[in-house]
């Protein structure tokens, strides 16, 4: 399958992502104001995709990112290695007091009617210091990289990160790699240094170079300034508004061949209805809907993107690609942490209609 794209059949690296590495402190269902202990999860929207593709889908992946020489940086690097991702680091030295740092994400899981809470400390973040010229793209893409990915969270970190993404996209295109981008629009991050106008100017320049776009109708409207159709979704699982925006996407960004998103109806913190939809080379494909018993929802969207990309890189049909993403995203919400603990066999079984019966 081509999906309107020329995906290289093989390469030294199947997938490389560009983004910041963070660590997430997770006290479980206890809110931080009452917490006495936390788990530490290593994350980053862009890194998560590389980690999922390596660990679950057994692909050769890499990440271009910042690494700080201090114990938190060591912890993060150990997890990158454990997930099987090849790092391309720009190394920063910590001054022992102020940083630069790896950002901290604080999140409690919530429970039932109590929603999860997420807040950050991104002060003096090393990832935000990354700029054009920091990576040797000829070395990275010279290995025959098939796919290059980044995202809107990294683009929002500073004046220089969006320019670095554009530099990477240009180099990836010149090397014959597919380019993908997860819009992941975060108003809080953009408001710190430029707001909506800055977001639109940066994101539009990035997406002009993108083949595969991940994002829902809100991302498309706020992150790219696209107008939505004059229809209203009946519920969160209704893809009509998303599908209705594809003409706008094609008109403004003619190089984009695939747009995909998850569909989620939140009944309570631990009970979601879950689906996915993708527009691929002019046609729309939808997943089934399933009921999720959610353990930890963080990373589900990256889990979907990873499964979708895997399907495309292995030549699955468009329907199979959407189902692989949907199945992996669903499974990812049953594990603690932001990255996968599923196996590719579990994903394929669930995508084909598997159940939660005991495997004996």
Secondary structure, DSSP 8 states (H G I E B T S, - for coil): --TTS---S--S-SEEEE---EEEEE-TTS-GGG-S--EEEEE-HHHHHHHHHHHTT---EEEEEEEEESHHHHHHHHHHHHTTEEEEEEEEE--SSS--B--EEEEE--BTTB--EEEEE-TTBHHHH--TTSS-HHHHHTTT--EEEEEHHHHTS-TTHHHHHHHHHHHHHHTT-EEEEE----HHHHHTTTHHHHHHHHHHHHHTT-SEEE--HHHHHHHH-----S---SSTT--HHHHHTHHHHHHH-TT--EEEEEEEEEEETTEEEEEEEEEETTEEEE---EEEE-S--TTHHHHHHHHHHHHHHTT--HHHHHHHHHHHHHHHTTSSSSS----HHHHHHHHTT-------
